[in-house]
């Protein structure tokens, strides 16, 4: 098990990253055991989190469904908190796990499930998402599922603890 690095243990070669997103979350403090990986991860993470073609609520539905499907308590707890912050209701959050309450969330959830089950979006689903959200959104859904799948692998492999400022919301 790798534990999150403390400030005192933080690698000098990525000292500039400690005050940003990297130093704030346990998952990135674990990734900091491999400084080159964390540095490379930064641009990808920044795109998915801050420059996605998806709205913040759409992104959170995709992330919640991905975390739920991977059984990642860490991702679920963090993104329940983040989802509430960006305006998702508790019903919409629960629907990310149990089933969608509207057509748009249903499309997003279907996309996550297709990617995790078949490693692709079938033509009909891809075309429907493209019509409703645009081609950049299709690409960002794929990137978001891929990024949070990688994080789930890291979190589950190293049993990354949920950060102390996040309530440990159980998976439904």
ABEGO torsion letter per residue (X at the ends): XBBBBBAAABBAAAAAAAABAAAABAAAAAAAABAAAAAAAAAAAAAAAAABABBAAAAAAAAAAAAAAAGBAAAAAAAAAAAAAAGBBAAAAAAAAAEBABAAAAAAAAAAAAAAAAGBBBAAAAAAAAAAAEAAAAAAAAAAAAAAAAAAAAAAAAGBBBBAABBBBBBX
